[in-house]
Amino acid sequence: MKLKYRTDLILPATGENDLKHTNGTTQDIIDVLLAADDKAAVFTKKFAPTLKGASLFDTCRNIWEFVKNEIPYKVDELGYQWIKSPGRLFADKSGDCKSFSLFIGSCLKNLGIPYGYRFVSYKAGNPTATHVYVYVPLDGGKQIILDAVWSGPFNSEKPYKHKKQYLIK
């Protein structure tokens, strides 16, 4: 069933770009994303409740489907690593895994759902993360995966070789 999205409830972007690092490292990107998480929820405060489903699983699927289907994936230009606020991501109508994850995290935060960011590497010999997505921890070590970039179905992830996780409460 296709939801009718109330995108008018997403707080608009400010129009400001804020450079945090020149020649930043992967850890710099992780640090900036985690810091941005604290500020992102305001953008989806009114919008997130419109994605609430009948269950936690349905709610997560609704959030994932919105990002997956309504915001095209676009890799950042070479030499740039933009982390867009949810308002900027929606206004630009495109973004990459960092901005997708921040949007998803902001919705989960507004719904009171614990979540984490998973930074992964797909190369056995190189643990440097090249992708990030959101997961929701469940009892018994289970989880719900919200990777709107991965071409697989909802609640699945591309097999990775290395990971760093940051749980947000």
DSSP file (Angstrom, degrees, kcal/mol; ACC not computed):
  #  RESIDUE AA STRUCTURE BP1 BP2  ACC     N-H-->O    O-->H-N    N-H-->O    O-->H-N    TCO  KAPPA ALPHA  PHI   PSI    X-CA   Y-CA   Z-CA
    1    1 A M              0   0    0      0, 0.0     2,-0.5     0, 0.0     0, 0.0   0.000 360.0 360.0 360.0 127.8    0.0    0.0    0.0
    2    2 A K        -     0   0    0      1,-0.0     2,-0.2     3,-0.0     0, 0.0  -0.694 360.0-137.5 -82.6 124.5    1.4    3.4   -1.0
    3    3 A L        -     0   0    0     -2,-0.5     2,-0.8    59,-0.1    48,-0.0  -0.486  10.7-126.2 -76.8 150.0    1.3    5.9    1.8
    4    4 A K        -     0   0    0     -2,-0.2     2,-0.3     2,-0.0    -1,-0.0  -0.891  34.8-141.8 -93.7 111.5    0.2    9.5    1.1
    5    5 A Y        -     0   0    0     -2,-0.8     2,-1.0     1,-0.1     3,-0.2  -0.545  11.8-147.3 -83.7 137.3    3.1   11.4    2.6
    6    6 A R    >   +     0   0    0     -2,-0.3     3,-2.1     1,-0.2     4,-0.1  -0.545  34.6 159.3 -95.3  64.5    2.7   14.7    4.5
    7    7 A T  G >   +     0   0    0     -2,-1.0     3,-1.7     1,-0.3    -1,-0.2   0.665  60.8  77.5 -67.4 -14.9    6.0   16.1    3.3
    8    8 A D  G 3  S+     0   0    0      1,-0.3    -1,-0.3    -3,-0.2    -2,-0.1   0.684  86.2  64.6 -64.7 -14.8    4.7   19.6    4.1
    9    9 A L  G <  S+     0   0    0     -3,-2.1     2,-0.5    37,-0.1    38,-0.5   0.505  76.1 102.1 -87.3  -5.1    5.4   18.7    7.7
   10   10 A I  S <  S-     0   0    0     -3,-1.7    34,-0.2    36,-0.2    33,-0.1  -0.703  82.8-118.1 -79.7 124.0    9.2   18.4    7.1
   11   11 A L        -     0   0    0     32,-2.6    -2,-0.1    -2,-0.5    -1,-0.1  -0.419  36.1-112.1 -62.2 129.7   10.9   21.5    8.5
   12   12 A P        -     0   0    0      0, 0.0    76,-0.2     0, 0.0    75,-0.2  -0.184  32.0 -98.5 -64.8 156.5   12.5   23.3    5.5
   13   13 A A        -     0   0    0     74,-0.6     0, 0.0    73,-0.1     0, 0.0  -0.331  22.8-128.7 -68.8 155.2   16.3   23.6    5.2
   14   14 A T        -     0   0    0      2,-0.2    -1,-0.1    -2,-0.0     3,-0.1   0.687  35.4-122.4 -79.5 -19.0   18.0   26.8    6.4
   15   15 A G  S    S+     0   0    0      1,-0.3     2,-0.4     0, 0.0    -2,-0.0   0.491  71.3 125.7  88.1   3.2   19.9   27.3    3.1
   16   16 A E        -     0   0    0      2,-0.0     2,-0.4     0, 0.0    -1,-0.3  -0.787  46.3-157.9 -99.4 137.7   23.2   27.3    5.0
   17   17 A N        -     0   0    0     -2,-0.4     2,-0.5    -3,-0.1    67,-0.0  -0.952   9.8-161.1-108.9 136.4   26.2   25.0    4.2
   18   18 A D        -     0   0    0     -2,-0.4     2,-0.5     0, 0.0    -2,-0.0  -0.929   7.5-148.4-125.0 106.6   28.6   24.5    7.1
   19   19 A L        +     0   0    0     -2,-0.5     3,-0.1     1,-0.2    63,-0.0  -0.617  19.8 174.0 -75.9 121.8   32.1   23.2    6.3
   20   20 A K        +     0   0    0     -2,-0.5     2,-0.3     1,-0.3    -1,-0.2   0.808  62.5   7.6 -96.4 -36.6   33.4   21.2    9.2
   21   21 A H        -     0   0    0      3,-0.0     2,-0.5     4,-0.0    -1,-0.3  -0.998  52.3-148.8-146.8 144.4   36.7   19.8    7.8
   22   22 A T  S    S+     0   0    0     -2,-0.3    58,-0.1     1,-0.2    -3,-0.0  -0.958  96.5   5.7-106.4 137.9   38.9   20.2    4.8
   23   23 A N  S    S-     0   0    0     -2,-0.5    -1,-0.2    56,-0.2     2,-0.0   0.902  96.0-177.5  56.4  43.0   40.7   16.9    4.0
   24   24 A G        -     0   0    0     -3,-0.3     2,-0.1     1,-0.1    -1,-0.1  -0.284  19.8-126.9 -71.7 157.1   38.7   15.2    6.7
   25   25 A T     >  -     0   0    0      1,-0.1     4,-1.9    -2,-0.0     5,-0.1  -0.432  30.1-100.8 -92.9 172.2   39.2   11.5    7.7
   26   26 A T  H  > S+     0   0    0      1,-0.2     4,-2.4     2,-0.2     5,-0.2   0.890 126.2  54.2 -60.6 -38.8   36.6    8.8    7.9
   27   27 A Q  H  > S+     0   0    0      1,-0.2     4,-2.7     2,-0.2    -1,-0.2   0.871 104.6  54.5 -64.8 -35.1   36.5    9.3   11.6
   28   28 A D  H  > S+     0   0    0      2,-0.2     4,-2.5     1,-0.2    -1,-0.2   0.920 108.6  48.9 -60.4 -43.1   35.9   13.0   11.1
   29   29 A I  H  X S+     0   0    0     -4,-1.9     4,-2.5     2,-0.2    -2,-0.2   0.924 111.6  49.0 -62.8 -45.0   32.9   12.1    8.9
   30   30 A I  H  X S+     0   0    0     -4,-2.4     4,-2.5     1,-0.2    -2,-0.2   0.934 111.7  49.3 -59.7 -47.0   31.6    9.7   11.6
   31   31 A D  H  X S+     0   0    0     -4,-2.7     4,-2.1     1,-0.2    -2,-0.2   0.897 111.7  48.1 -61.2 -42.0   32.1   12.4   14.3
   32   32 A V  H  X S+     0   0    0     -4,-2.5     4,-2.5     2,-0.2    -1,-0.2   0.906 111.5  50.3 -67.3 -40.9   30.2   15.0   12.3
   33   33 A L  H  X S+     0   0    0     -4,-2.5     4,-1.6     2,-0.2    -2,-0.2   0.932 111.5  47.9 -62.4 -44.8   27.3   12.6   11.5
   34   34 A L  H  X S+     0   0    0     -4,-2.5     4,-0.7     1,-0.2    -1,-0.2   0.876 113.1  48.2 -65.1 -36.6   27.0   11.7   15.2
   35   35 A A  H >< S+     0   0    0     -4,-2.1     3,-0.8    -5,-0.2     4,-0.5   0.885 109.3  53.3 -68.3 -38.4   27.0   15.4   16.2
   36   36 A A  H >X S+     0   0    0     -4,-2.5     4,-1.2     1,-0.2     3,-1.1   0.797  94.9  70.9 -66.2 -28.0   24.4   16.2   13.5
   37   37 A D  H 3X S+     0   0    0     -4,-1.6     4,-0.6     1,-0.3     3,-0.4   0.868  92.5  57.0 -56.8 -37.2   22.2   13.5   14.9
   38   38 A D  H << S+     0   0    0     -3,-0.8    -1,-0.3    -4,-0.7    -2,-0.2   0.787 114.5  37.5 -64.4 -27.3   21.5   15.7   18.0
   39   39 A K  H <4 S+     0   0    0     -3,-1.1     3,-0.5    -4,-0.5     4,-0.3   0.541  99.9  76.4-101.5  -9.7   20.2   18.5   15.8
   40   40 A A  H >X S+     0   0    0     -4,-1.2     3,-1.6    -3,-0.4     4,-0.6   0.785  74.2  74.8 -78.8 -28.5   18.4   16.5   13.1
   41   41 A A  H >X S+     0   0    0     -4,-0.6     3,-1.0     1,-0.3     4,-0.5   0.799  83.5  67.6 -60.4 -31.1   15.2   15.6   14.9
   42   42 A V  H >4 S+     0   0    0     -3,-0.5     3,-0.6     1,-0.2     4,-0.3   0.832  94.4  59.5 -58.5 -31.7   13.7   19.1   14.8
   43   43 A F  H <4 S+     0   0    0     -3,-1.6   -32,-2.6    -4,-0.3    -1,-0.2   0.795 116.5  29.7 -69.4 -28.7   13.3   18.7   11.0
   44   44 A T  H <X S+     0   0    0     -3,-1.0     4,-3.1    -4,-0.6    -1,-0.2   0.203  83.3 113.8-116.6  15.5   11.1   15.6   11.2
   45   45 A K  T << S+     0   0    0     -3,-0.6    -1,-0.1    -4,-0.5    -2,-0.1   0.895  90.8  29.7 -56.1 -44.7    9.3   16.2   14.5
   46   46 A K  T  4 S+     0   0    0    -37,-0.5     4,-0.3    -4,-0.3    -1,-0.2   0.766 122.8  51.3 -85.7 -27.1    5.9   16.7   12.9
   47   47 A F  T >4 S+     0   0    0    -38,-0.5     3,-1.9     1,-0.2     4,-0.4   0.900  95.0  67.5 -77.7 -42.6    6.5   14.4    9.9
   48   48 A A  G >< S+     0   0    0     -4,-3.1     3,-2.1     1,-0.3     4,-0.3   0.842  92.7  59.1 -52.5 -43.1    7.8   11.3   11.7
   49   49 A P  G >  S+     0   0    0      0, 0.0     3,-1.1     0, 0.0    -1,-0.3   0.761  94.9  65.7 -61.3 -21.4    4.4   10.4   13.4
   50   50 A T  G <  S+     0   0    0     -3,-1.9    -2,-0.2    -4,-0.3    -3,-0.1   0.664  99.2  53.5 -72.5 -13.3    2.8   10.2    9.9
   51   51 A L  G <  S+     0   0    0     -3,-2.1    -1,-0.2    -4,-0.4    11,-0.2   0.423  78.1 125.3 -97.9  -0.8    5.0    7.1    9.3
   52   52 A K    <   -     0   0    0     -3,-1.1     2,-0.1    -4,-0.3     4,-0.1  -0.400  42.9-166.0 -63.8 129.3    4.0    5.3   12.4
   53   53 A G        -     0   0    0      2,-0.4     6,-0.1    -2,-0.1    -1,-0.1  -0.341  38.6 -87.9-105.0-172.0    2.7    1.8   11.5
   54   54 A A  S    S+     0   0    0     -2,-0.1     2,-0.3     2,-0.0    -2,-0.1   0.693 109.8  16.3 -72.5 -19.6    0.8   -0.9   13.4
   55   55 A S  S  > S-     0   0    0      1,-0.1     4,-2.5     0, 0.0    -2,-0.4  -0.900  86.5 -99.7-144.0 170.3    4.0   -2.4   14.8
   56   56 A L  H  > S+     0   0    0     -2,-0.3     4,-2.6     2,-0.2     5,-0.2   0.921 124.2  51.2 -58.5 -44.4    7.6   -1.4   15.2
   57   57 A F  H  > S+     0   0    0      1,-0.2     4,-2.4     2,-0.2    -1,-0.2   0.924 110.8  47.5 -60.2 -46.2    8.5   -3.4   12.1
   58   58 A D  H  > S+     0   0    0      2,-0.2     4,-2.5     1,-0.2    -1,-0.2   0.889 111.2  51.7 -63.6 -39.7    5.8   -1.7   10.0
   59   59 A T  H  X S+     0   0    0     -4,-2.5     4,-2.2     2,-0.2    -2,-0.2   0.938 110.9  47.3 -62.3 -46.9    7.0    1.7   11.3
   60   60 A C  H  X S+     0   0    0     -4,-2.6     4,-2.6     1,-0.2    -2,-0.2   0.901 111.8  50.9 -62.0 -40.8   10.6    1.0   10.3
   61   61 A R  H  X S+     0   0    0     -4,-2.4     4,-3.2    -5,-0.2     5,-0.2   0.915 108.6  51.9 -62.7 -42.2    9.4   -0.2    6.9
   62   62 A N  H  X S+     0   0    0     -4,-2.5     4,-2.1   -11,-0.2    -2,-0.2   0.912 111.5  46.3 -61.4 -42.8    7.4    3.0    6.4
   63   63 A I  H  X S+     0   0    0     -4,-2.2     4,-2.1   -12,-0.2     5,-0.2   0.943 114.9  47.1 -63.8 -47.6   10.4    5.1    7.2
   64   64 A W  H  X S+     0   0    0     -4,-2.6     4,-3.1     1,-0.2     5,-0.2   0.916 111.7  50.7 -60.0 -46.0   12.7    3.0    4.9
   65   65 A E  H  X S+     0   0    0     -4,-3.2     4,-2.7     2,-0.2     5,-0.3   0.886 107.7  53.7 -62.8 -38.8   10.2    3.1    2.1
   66   66 A F  H  X S+     0   0    0     -4,-2.1     4,-2.3    -5,-0.2     5,-0.4   0.967 115.6  38.0 -60.2 -51.8    9.8    6.8    2.3
   67   67 A V  H  X S+     0   0    0     -4,-2.1     4,-1.5     1,-0.2    -2,-0.2   0.935 118.9  49.1 -65.6 -45.6   13.5    7.5    2.0
   68   68 A K  H  < S+     0   0    0     -4,-3.1    -1,-0.2    -5,-0.2    -2,-0.2   0.888 123.5  29.6 -60.5 -42.1   14.1    4.6   -0.6
   69   69 A N  H  < S+     0   0    0     -4,-2.7    -1,-0.2    -5,-0.2    -2,-0.2   0.700 124.9  40.2 -96.5 -21.6   11.2    5.7   -2.9
   70   70 A E  H  < S+     0   0    0     -4,-2.3    -3,-0.2    -5,-0.3    -2,-0.2   0.624 109.7  52.3-107.2 -14.8   11.0    9.4   -2.4
   71   71 A I  S  < S-     0   0    0     -4,-1.5    -1,-0.2    -5,-0.4    23,-0.2  -0.935  79.5-135.5-127.4 108.9   14.6   10.6   -2.3
   72   72 A P        -     0   0    0      0, 0.0    23,-1.5     0, 0.0     2,-0.3  -0.311  22.0-116.4 -63.9 142.2   17.0    9.5   -5.1
   73   73 A Y  B     +a   95   0A   0     21,-0.2     2,-0.3    -5,-0.2    23,-0.2  -0.613  38.0 173.2 -76.2 134.2   20.4    8.3   -4.1
   74   74 A K        -     0   0    0     21,-3.0     3,-0.1    -2,-0.3    20,-0.0  -0.929  28.0-129.8-145.7 119.8   23.2   10.5   -5.4
   75   75 A V        -     0   0    0     -2,-0.3     3,-0.1     1,-0.1    21,-0.0  -0.363  35.7-101.2 -66.2 145.2   26.9   10.0   -4.4
   76   76 A D        -     0   0    0      1,-0.1     3,-0.1     6,-0.1    -1,-0.1  -0.307  45.2 -92.9 -63.8 150.7   28.7   13.1   -3.2
   77   77 A E    >   -     0   0    0      1,-0.1     3,-2.4     2,-0.1    -1,-0.1  -0.297  56.7 -81.9 -60.7 149.0   31.0   14.8   -5.7
   78   78 A L  T 3  S+     0   0    0      1,-0.3    -1,-0.1    -3,-0.1     3,-0.1  -0.310 120.0  21.6 -54.6 128.7   34.6   13.8   -5.6
   79   79 A G  T 3  S+     0   0    0      1,-0.2     2,-0.4    -3,-0.1    -1,-0.3   0.354 108.2  93.1  93.2  -5.2   36.3   15.6   -2.7
   80   80 A Y    <   -     0   0    0     -3,-2.4     2,-0.3   -58,-0.1    -1,-0.2  -0.937  46.9-173.4-122.5 144.4   33.1   16.4   -0.8
   81   81 A Q        -     0   0    0     -2,-0.4     2,-0.3    -3,-0.1    -3,-0.0  -0.763  18.5-170.5-133.3  87.0   31.4   14.6    2.0
   82   82 A W        -     0   0    0     -2,-0.3     2,-0.6    -5,-0.1    17,-0.3  -0.610  13.6-165.9 -82.1 135.0   28.1   16.4    2.6
   83   83 A I        -     0   0    0     -2,-0.3     2,-0.3    15,-0.1    -2,-0.0  -0.933  21.0-159.1-116.8 103.2   26.0   15.5    5.6
   84   84 A K        -     0   0    0     -2,-0.6    18,-0.1    12,-0.1    19,-0.1  -0.611  15.6-121.0 -89.6 138.7   22.6   17.1    4.9
   85   85 A S     >  -     0   0    0     -2,-0.3     4,-3.0     1,-0.1     5,-0.2  -0.322  36.6-104.5 -62.7 159.2   20.0   17.9    7.5
   86   86 A P  H  > S+     0   0    0      0, 0.0     4,-2.2     0, 0.0     5,-0.2   0.879 124.2  51.8 -55.6 -37.1   16.7   16.1    6.9
   87   87 A G  H  > S+     0   0    0      2,-0.2     4,-2.2   -75,-0.2   -74,-0.6   0.916 112.0  44.7 -65.2 -42.9   15.3   19.4    5.6
   88   88 A R  H  > S+     0   0    0      2,-0.2     4,-2.9   -76,-0.2     5,-0.2   0.908 111.5  53.6 -67.7 -42.3   18.2   20.0    3.2
   89   89 A L  H  X>S+     0   0    0     -4,-3.0     4,-1.3     1,-0.2     5,-0.9   0.933 112.8  43.4 -57.5 -47.3   18.0   16.3    2.0
   90   90 A F  H  <5S+     0   0    0     -4,-2.2    -1,-0.2    -5,-0.2    -2,-0.2   0.900 114.4  49.9 -68.5 -39.1   14.3   16.6    1.2
   91   91 A A  H  <5S+     0   0    0     -4,-2.2    -2,-0.2     1,-0.2    -1,-0.2   0.901 113.6  45.6 -64.9 -40.6   14.7   20.1   -0.4
   92   92 A D  H  <5S-     0   0    0     -4,-2.9    -1,-0.2     2,-0.2    -2,-0.2   0.715  98.0-142.6 -74.6 -20.5   17.6   18.9   -2.6
   93   93 A K  T  <5S+     0   0    0     -4,-1.3     2,-0.3    -5,-0.2    -3,-0.2   0.757  72.3  65.0  60.6  26.7   15.6   15.7   -3.5
   94   94 A S      < +     0   0    0     -5,-0.9     2,-0.3   -23,-0.2   -21,-0.2  -0.954  51.6 142.2-167.5 156.6   18.9   13.7   -3.4
   95   95 A G  B     -a   73   0A   0    -23,-1.5   -21,-3.0    -2,-0.3     2,-0.1  -0.977  35.1-105.6-177.7 179.4   21.6   12.5   -1.1
   96   96 A D     >  -     0   0    0     -2,-0.3     4,-2.7   -23,-0.2     5,-0.2  -0.406  52.7 -73.1-114.0-168.1   23.9    9.7   -0.1
   97   97 A C  H  > S+     0   0    0      1,-0.2     4,-2.4     2,-0.2     5,-0.2   0.819 126.2  54.7 -61.4 -33.7   24.1    7.2    2.7
   98   98 A K  H  > S+     0   0    0      2,-0.2     4,-2.1     1,-0.2    -1,-0.2   0.949 113.6  40.1 -65.2 -48.2   25.1    9.7    5.3
   99   99 A S  H  > S+     0   0    0    -17,-0.3     4,-2.2     2,-0.2    -2,-0.2   0.881 114.5  53.0 -70.6 -38.5   22.2   12.0    4.7
  100  100 A F  H  X S+     0   0    0     -4,-2.7     4,-2.6     1,-0.2    -1,-0.2   0.938 110.9  48.2 -58.2 -46.3   19.7    9.1    4.3
  101  101 A S  H  X S+     0   0    0     -4,-2.4     4,-3.0    -5,-0.2    -2,-0.2   0.893 109.7  51.4 -64.3 -40.5   20.9    7.7    7.6
  102  102 A L  H  X S+     0   0    0     -4,-2.1     4,-2.1     2,-0.2    -1,-0.2   0.900 111.0  48.4 -64.0 -40.5   20.5   11.0    9.4
  103  103 A F  H  X S+     0   0    0     -4,-2.2     4,-1.9     2,-0.2    -2,-0.2   0.947 113.7  46.3 -62.9 -49.0   16.9   11.4    8.0
  104  104 A I  H  X S+     0   0    0     -4,-2.6     4,-2.3     1,-0.2    -2,-0.2   0.928 112.5  50.6 -60.2 -46.5   16.0    7.9    9.1
  105  105 A G  H  X S+     0   0    0     -4,-3.0     4,-2.7     1,-0.2    -1,-0.2   0.884 107.1  54.1 -59.3 -39.9   17.6    8.4   12.5
  106  106 A S  H  X S+     0   0    0     -4,-2.1     4,-2.0     2,-0.2    -1,-0.2   0.886 109.1  48.2 -64.3 -38.1   15.7   11.7   13.0
  107  107 A C  H  X S+     0   0    0     -4,-1.9     4,-1.2     2,-0.2    -2,-0.2   0.935 112.8  47.7 -66.2 -45.8   12.4    9.9   12.4
  108  108 A L  H  <>S+     0   0    0     -4,-2.3     5,-2.7     1,-0.2     3,-0.4   0.912 110.6  52.2 -61.3 -42.6   13.2    7.1   14.8
  109  109 A K  H ><5S+     0   0    0     -4,-2.7     3,-1.5     1,-0.2    -1,-0.2   0.919 108.0  51.3 -59.8 -44.2   14.3    9.6   17.4
  110  110 A N  H 3<5S+     0   0    0     -4,-2.0    -1,-0.2     1,-0.3    -2,-0.2   0.739 110.5  49.5 -66.8 -22.1   11.0   11.5   17.1
  111  111 A L  T 3<5S-     0   0    0     -4,-1.2    -1,-0.3    -3,-0.4    -2,-0.2   0.376 115.7-114.8 -95.9   3.1    9.1    8.2   17.6
  112  112 A G  T < 5 +     0   0    0     -3,-1.5    -3,-0.2    -4,-0.3    -2,-0.1   0.763  66.7 145.0  72.3  25.3   11.1    7.2   20.6
  113  113 A I      < -     0   0    0     -5,-2.7    -1,-0.2    -6,-0.2    -2,-0.1  -0.865  49.4-127.6-100.7 119.6   12.7    4.2   18.9
  114  114 A P        +     0   0    0      0, 0.0     2,-0.3     0, 0.0    55,-0.2  -0.361  41.4 162.3 -62.2 144.2   16.3    3.3   19.9
  115  115 A Y  E     -B  168   0B   0     53,-1.6    53,-3.7    21,-0.2     2,-0.3  -0.937  23.0-149.0-153.8 171.3   18.6    3.0   16.9
  116  116 A G  E     -BC 167 135B   0     19,-2.5    19,-2.2    -2,-0.3     2,-0.5  -0.965  18.7-119.0-144.9 163.4   22.2    3.0   15.9
  117  117 A Y  E     -BC 166 134B   0     49,-2.3    49,-2.1    -2,-0.3     2,-0.6  -0.906  23.4-158.8-102.5 130.8   24.4    3.9   13.0
  118  118 A R  E     -BC 165 133B   0     15,-3.2    15,-1.6    -2,-0.5     2,-0.5  -0.950   3.2-165.7-112.8 116.2   26.4    1.1   11.4
  119  119 A F  E     -BC 164 132B   0     45,-3.1    45,-2.3    -2,-0.6     2,-0.3  -0.887  19.8-174.8 -99.9 127.0   29.5    2.2    9.5
  120  120 A V  E     -BC 163 131B   0     11,-2.7    10,-3.0    -2,-0.5    11,-1.3  -0.863  25.3-154.7-129.8 157.4   30.9   -0.7    7.3
  121  121 A S  E     -B  162   0B   0     41,-2.1    40,-2.8    -2,-0.3    41,-1.7  -0.973   4.6-161.3-123.8 142.2   33.7   -1.7    5.0
  122  122 A Y        +     0   0    0     -2,-0.4     2,-0.5    38,-0.2     7,-0.1   0.388  67.3  88.2-103.7   1.7   33.3   -4.3    2.3
  123  123 A K  B >   -E  126   0C   0      3,-0.6     3,-1.4     5,-0.2     5,-0.0  -0.898  66.0-149.1-106.8 125.6   37.0   -5.0    1.8
  124  124 A A  T 3  S+     0   0    0     -2,-0.5    -1,-0.1     1,-0.3    -3,-0.0   0.863  98.4  46.0 -58.6 -38.5   38.6   -7.7    4.0
  125  125 A G  T 3  S+     0   0    0      1,-0.2    -1,-0.3     2,-0.0    -2,-0.0   0.430 110.7  55.6 -88.3   1.7   42.0   -5.9    4.0
  126  126 A N  B <   -E  123   0C   0     -3,-1.4    -3,-0.6     1,-0.1    -1,-0.2  -0.887  53.7-174.5-139.8 106.3   40.7   -2.4    4.7
  127  127 A P        +     0   0    0      0, 0.0     2,-0.4     0, 0.0    -1,-0.1   0.445  46.8 124.0 -79.8   1.9   38.6   -1.6    7.8
  128  128 A T        -     0   0    0      1,-0.1    -6,-0.2     2,-0.1    -5,-0.2  -0.486  68.0-118.2 -67.1 121.6   38.0    2.0    6.7
  129  129 A A        +     0   0    0     -2,-0.4    -8,-0.3     1,-0.1    -1,-0.1  -0.313  37.2 171.9 -64.0 139.1   34.2    2.5    6.5
  130  130 A T        +     0   0    0    -10,-3.0     2,-0.3     1,-0.2    -9,-0.2   0.320  64.9  37.1-124.7   1.0   32.8    3.4    3.1
  131  131 A H  E     -C  120   0B   0    -11,-1.3   -11,-2.7   -34,-0.1     2,-0.3  -0.994  58.1-165.0-153.4 151.0   29.0    3.1    3.9
  132  132 A V  E     +C  119   0B   0     -2,-0.3     2,-0.3   -13,-0.2   -13,-0.2  -0.994  14.3 159.8-138.2 145.9   26.6    3.9    6.8
  133  133 A Y  E     -C  118   0B   0    -15,-1.6   -15,-3.2    -2,-0.3     2,-0.3  -0.938  35.3-100.4-153.3 174.8   23.1    2.8    7.5
  134  134 A V  E     -CD 117 146B   0     12,-1.4    12,-3.0    -2,-0.3     2,-0.3  -0.756  27.9-173.4-105.6 145.3   20.7    2.6   10.5
  135  135 A Y  E     -CD 116 145B   0    -19,-2.2   -19,-2.5    -2,-0.3    10,-0.2  -0.969  17.0-143.3-132.0 152.6   19.7   -0.4   12.5
  136  136 A V  E     - D   0 144B   0      8,-2.6     8,-2.2    -2,-0.3   -21,-0.2  -0.970  23.7-135.0-114.0 116.4   17.1   -0.8   15.3
  137  137 A P  E     - D   0 143B   0      0, 0.0     6,-0.3     0, 0.0     2,-0.3  -0.480  24.2-171.4 -73.8 140.5   18.3   -3.2   18.0
  138  138 A L    >   -     0   0    0      4,-3.1     3,-0.9    -2,-0.2     4,-0.1  -0.754  34.6 -75.0-121.0 170.0   15.7   -5.8   19.3
  139  139 A D  G >  S+     0   0    0     -2,-0.3     3,-1.1     1,-0.2    -1,-0.1  -0.279 113.5  29.6 -61.2 151.1   15.7   -8.2   22.1
  140  140 A G  G 3  S-     0   0    0      1,-0.2    -1,-0.2    -3,-0.1     3,-0.1   0.685 131.6 -68.8  73.3  19.1   17.9  -11.3   21.8
  141  141 A G  G <  S+     0   0    0     -3,-0.9    -1,-0.2     1,-0.2    -2,-0.2   0.494  98.5 133.4  80.0   1.5   20.5   -9.6   19.6
  142  142 A K    <   -     0   0    0     -3,-1.1    -4,-3.1    -4,-0.1     2,-0.3  -0.313  32.5-174.2 -78.4 169.7   18.1   -9.3   16.6
  143  143 A Q  E     -D  137   0B   0     -6,-0.3     2,-0.5    -3,-0.1    -8,-0.0  -0.986  27.6-123.4-158.2 161.9   17.7   -6.1   14.7
  144  144 A I  E     -D  136   0B   0     -8,-2.2    -8,-2.6    -2,-0.3     2,-0.5  -0.970  29.6-144.2-111.2 129.1   15.8   -4.3   12.0
  145  145 A I  E     -D  135   0B   0     -2,-0.5    10,-1.3   -10,-0.2     2,-0.4  -0.809  15.5-174.2 -98.9 130.3   18.0   -3.0    9.1
  146  146 A L  E     +D  134   0B   0    -12,-3.0   -12,-1.4    -2,-0.5     2,-0.7  -0.697  22.9 150.7-123.2  77.4   17.1    0.3    7.4
  147  147 A D        +     0   0    0     -2,-0.4     9,-0.1     9,-0.4   -14,-0.1  -0.872  16.9 178.7-110.5  97.2   19.6    0.7    4.5
  148  148 A A  S    S+     0   0    0     -2,-0.7    -1,-0.1     1,-0.2   -75,-0.1   0.477  79.1  55.4 -80.3  -1.9   17.8    2.7    1.9
  149  149 A V  S    S+     0   0    0    -52,-0.1    -1,-0.2   -76,-0.0   -76,-0.1   0.832  84.6  92.6 -93.0 -41.4   20.9    2.6   -0.4
  150  150 A W  S    S-     0   0    0      1,-0.1     6,-0.1     6,-0.1    -3,-0.0  -0.223  74.6-136.7 -55.7 138.3   21.3   -1.2   -0.6
  151  151 A S  S    S+     0   0    0      2,-0.0    -1,-0.1     0, 0.0     6,-0.0   0.543  75.6  95.6 -78.6  -7.0   19.5   -2.8   -3.5
  152  152 A G  S    S-     0   0    0      1,-0.2     4,-0.1    -5,-0.1     3,-0.1  -0.156  86.0 -79.4 -76.2 176.8   18.2   -5.6   -1.4
  153  153 A P    >   -     0   0    0      0, 0.0     3,-0.7     0, 0.0    -1,-0.2  -0.179  62.7 -68.4 -73.0 168.4   14.8   -5.8    0.3
  154  154 A F  T 3  S+     0   0    0      1,-0.2    -8,-0.1    -8,-0.1     3,-0.1  -0.215 120.3  24.8 -52.1 144.7   13.8   -4.0    3.5
  155  155 A N  T 3  S+     0   0    0    -10,-1.3     2,-0.3     1,-0.3    -1,-0.2   0.824 102.5 105.2  64.9  35.6   15.5   -5.4    6.6
  156  156 A S    <   -     0   0    0     -3,-0.7    -9,-0.4   -11,-0.2     2,-0.3  -0.947  48.9-161.5-137.1 162.0   18.5   -6.8    4.7
  157  157 A E        -     0   0    0     -2,-0.3     3,-0.0    -3,-0.1    -3,-0.0  -0.991  28.9-104.6-143.5 150.0   22.1   -5.7    4.4
  158  158 A K        -     0   0    0     -2,-0.3     2,-0.1     1,-0.1    -8,-0.0  -0.558  53.5 -99.2 -68.5 134.2   25.0   -6.3    2.0
  159  159 A P        -     0   0    0      0, 0.0     2,-0.2     0, 0.0    -1,-0.1  -0.361  48.2-162.5 -59.3 130.0   27.5   -8.6    3.7
  160  160 A Y        -     0   0    0      1,-0.1   -38,-0.2    -2,-0.1     3,-0.1  -0.686  25.2-149.0-113.5 165.9   30.3   -6.5    5.2
  161  161 A K  S    S+     0   0    0    -40,-2.8     2,-0.3     1,-0.3   -39,-0.2   0.736  83.1  19.6-102.1 -32.9   33.8   -7.3    6.4
  162  162 A H  E     -B  121   0B   0    -41,-1.7   -41,-2.1   -36,-0.1     2,-0.3  -0.973  65.9-176.8-138.4 150.5   34.3   -4.7    9.1
  163  163 A K  E     -B  120   0B   0     -2,-0.3     2,-0.4   -43,-0.2   -43,-0.2  -0.996  17.2-164.7-147.6 153.8   31.8   -2.6   11.1
  164  164 A K  E     -B  119   0B   0    -45,-2.3   -45,-3.1    -2,-0.3     2,-0.4  -0.993  21.0-162.7-130.5 132.2   31.7    0.2   13.7
  165  165 A Q  E     -B  118   0B   0     -2,-0.4     2,-0.4   -47,-0.2   -47,-0.2  -0.923  12.7-169.0-121.7 144.8   28.4    0.7   15.5
  166  166 A Y  E     -B  117   0B   0    -49,-2.1   -49,-2.3    -2,-0.4     2,-0.4  -0.942  15.3-149.7-132.3 109.1   27.1    3.7   17.5
  167  167 A L  E     -B  116   0B   0     -2,-0.4     2,-0.5   -51,-0.2   -51,-0.3  -0.641   7.8-156.4 -81.7 131.9   23.9    3.2   19.5
  168  168 A I  E      B  115   0B   0    -53,-3.7   -53,-1.6    -2,-0.4    -2,-0.0  -0.925 360.0 360.0-108.4 129.9   21.8    6.2   20.0
  169  169 A K              0   0    0     -2,-0.5    -1,-0.1   -55,-0.2   -53,-0.1   0.397 360.0 360.0-116.4 360.0   19.4    6.2   22.9
